[in-house]
Every structure is written in C-alpha cells, then in structure tokens.
C-alpha cells in the first residue's frame, strides 16, 4: 500500500501507542506503590486510629425527636433520623463485632442534645454516630451527604476525621453526591450562632 504523503507511518503510530501504554503502566505502578503502601504523596504514613479488638461499642444517636421535629421538608427530620437509626442498629445487632447502643430509649421522648450526650457518655461507647438531615429553602440546589467530625483542636479530632472520611467514601461509592470538602465540613458555634466551615 502507498501511504499518503506527509501522514505518519504505521511504525510511528505503533511506536507512539507503545509509549503511551508504557507511560500509563509506569504511572499506575508508581501510584500503586505510593498509595498501596498506605503512604501519602509526601511519603508519610496516614493517620489510622488504634481501635483494639472487637466487639466495639457503637452508639447511634437519632437527632431530634419527641416535640422537636428538626428540619421540615418532604418529611420531618425526626422521622428520617429514627428510621435510619433503627436500620443501623439492626445491622449492628446482626454482627457479633459490635455492641449497639442507643442515646435514648424512645424516639418519641424529647431529649436535649446535652441530655443525650450525658446518656451516651454513661455507656462509654468507642464510637458515636449522630444522624441528622438538613433542609434548604425552596429552589435551592443544595443536596448530598456531609459528615461533621469533631473540630480541629478537640480531643479525638483525628479519629473523628478518619471515621468521617470512611463514611463519606462509602456514601460516595454507594452513589451519593458529597457536599463540602470530600463530604466533610465543620460546625462551630459563636454563642447560639452556627457557623459552617469547609474542611481544608
């Protein structure tokens, strides 16, 4: 066959393809070596919490409840948090690696966050997951999953942030859209005023 004048030869095209394949393979091997070893880009080991052996004591807290409906929209927040808490507790009860705990006996009881915190602390959980749902004004495009770990400077911040990352990654893998920086945000209070801060 005669090739067109000025066009690349078959050998040139094959050579370029081989280069692309080799470069891609080298890149993926480098990435696997870097991240497969558990090291980050700076070569440091990422933080991993020390959790000990199971069974793990996990407390599930359904936000709001009783006379406190929480956010209102298509459904009331207290209904969603109660149903989610029950589903999670059922999963934990079916797994011998966990001891499921509750922040209160009944979702119909009104309990302030401070009262629930006191009940939670009395049970000495190793992990606390408090479930909430946000609302937004009509017409807002806000949607998706977000997790609020303990803020920097607080005891257990690193462990809380690690768990938040695992939750956000799991939710994203299940198809959820993430809000904030990788699904993680912080809440600070200035008196009674709530400030949302993106994780950086």
SVG drawing of the C-alpha trace seen along z (x, -y; Angstrom):
<svg xmlns="http://www.w3.org/2000/svg" viewBox="-44 -34 52 46">
<polyline fill="none" stroke="black" stroke-width="0.4" points="0.0,0.0 1.1,-3.5 0.8,-5.9 -0.3,-9.4 2.4,-12.0 3.1,-13.8 1.0,-11.3 2.5,-9.3 3.8,-5.9 2.3,-2.8 5.6,-2.3 5.3,-5.8 1.7,-5.3 2.6,-1.9 5.7,-3.4 3.5,-6.2 0.9,-3.7 3.7,-1.7 5.0,-4.8 1.5,-5.7 1.0,-2.2 4.4,-2.1 3.9,-5.5 0.4,-4.6 1.7,-1.3 4.6,-3.2 2.2,-5.8 -0.2,-3.2 2.7,-1.2 4.0,-4.3 0.5,-5.2 0.1,-1.6 3.4,-1.7 2.7,-5.1 -0.8,-4.6 -0.9,-0.8 1.8,-1.0 -0.5,-3.3 1.8,-6.3 0.6,-9.7 2.3,-11.9 4.7,-13.3 5.8,-9.8 4.3,-9.9 2.1,-7.2 -1.5,-8.5 -3.2,-8.5 -5.1,-5.3 -6.8,-5.1 -5.9,-2.3 -9.2,-0.6 -8.2,2.6 -10.1,5.9 -13.9,6.4 -16.6,6.2 -16.8,2.4 -19.3,0.3 -21.1,-1.9 -23.7,-4.4 -26.3,-5.5 -28.0,-8.9 -31.1,-9.9 -31.2,-13.6 -34.3,-15.5 -37.4,-13.6 -40.4,-14.0 -41.7,-17.6 -38.5,-18.6 -39.2,-17.8 -35.9,-19.2 -35.9,-20.2 -39.2,-20.0 -39.5,-19.3 -40.8,-16.3 -40.6,-14.5 -39.7,-15.6 -36.1,-15.2 -37.0,-13.3 -38.8,-10.6 -35.9,-10.2 -33.3,-10.0 -35.4,-7.5 -35.8,-5.2 -32.1,-5.5 -31.1,-4.8 -33.2,-1.7 -31.8,-0.4 -28.2,-0.9 -29.0,0.7 -30.4,3.7 -27.2,4.1 -25.0,3.7 -27.1,6.2 -26.6,8.8 -22.8,8.5 -21.0,10.0 -18.2,7.5 -20.4,4.7 -22.3,3.9 -25.0,1.4 -26.0,-1.3 -28.7,-4.0 -28.7,-7.6 -32.3,-7.2 -35.0,-4.5 -37.7,-6.1 -37.7,-8.4 -41.0,-9.9 -39.2,-11.3 -37.9,-14.9 -34.3,-15.0 -31.9,-17.9 -28.5,-17.3 -26.9,-17.8 -29.2,-15.1 -28.5,-12.7 -24.7,-13.4 -25.0,-12.5 -26.8,-9.2 -24.2,-8.4 -21.2,-9.1 -22.7,-6.9 -22.4,-3.9 -18.8,-4.5 -19.0,-4.0 -15.9,-3.8 -17.8,-5.4 -20.7,-7.8 -22.7,-8.4 -25.3,-11.2 -27.8,-11.2 -29.3,-14.5 -30.9,-15.8 -30.7,-19.4 -33.3,-21.4 -32.8,-24.2 -35.1,-26.9 -37.3,-26.0 -35.4,-26.4 -32.0,-25.6 -29.7,-23.2 -28.3,-22.0 -28.2,-18.2 -26.0,-15.4 -24.2,-13.7 -22.0,-15.6 -20.2,-14.5 -19.3,-16.7 -16.3,-15.3 -15.0,-16.8 -13.3,-20.1 -9.5,-20.5 -8.0,-21.1 -10.6,-18.9 -9.8,-15.6 -10.3,-12.7 -10.3,-15.1 -8.0,-12.8 -10.1,-9.7 -13.3,-11.5 -11.9,-12.9 -10.7,-9.4 -14.2,-8.0 -15.8,-10.9 -13.6,-10.1 -14.6,-6.4 -18.3,-7.4 -18.0,-9.9 -16.1,-7.5 -18.6,-4.7 -21.6,-7.0 -19.9,-8.2 -19.3,-4.6 -23.0,-3.9 -23.8,-6.7 -24.4,-9.7 -23.3,-13.2 -20.9,-14.7 -21.1,-18.2 -18.1,-20.1 -14.5,-19.1 -14.8,-15.4 -18.1,-15.2 -16.6,-16.7 -17.5,-20.0 -17.1,-21.5 -19.6,-23.3 -18.5,-26.0 -20.8,-27.9 -20.4,-31.5 -22.9,-31.8 -26.1,-30.4 -25.0,-31.2 -23.9,-28.2 -21.0,-28.6 -20.4,-26.0 -16.8,-25.8 -15.5,-23.7 -12.7,-21.2 -9.3,-22.3"/>
</svg>
